[in-house]
C-alpha cells in the first residue's frame, strides 16, 4: 500500500445524498509522479471518484494500481 496523501474534503451529490469524490492533499512525490510536477508553494490537491474506492477504514484503499492513477486523479 502506498500513501498518496490525506483526505482534505468531500464532494457530495445532495440529491442522491452520496459522496461522489474525495479531495486529496497529495504527497509531493505522488503529485510529481501523477501530474509531472511538484507544487512550489502549497501542497498539491487532486480529485478522485469514490467509484475507485475499494475500502475505507483507517486508510482509504483504491481499486486502481499506482500506474493507472495518472488518469484517475484530476488536478485541482
Secondary structure, 3 states (H helix, E strand, C coil): CCCCEEEEEEEEECCCCEEEEEEEEECHHHHHHHHCCCCCCCCCEEEEEHHHEEEECCCEEECCCHHHHHHHEEEC
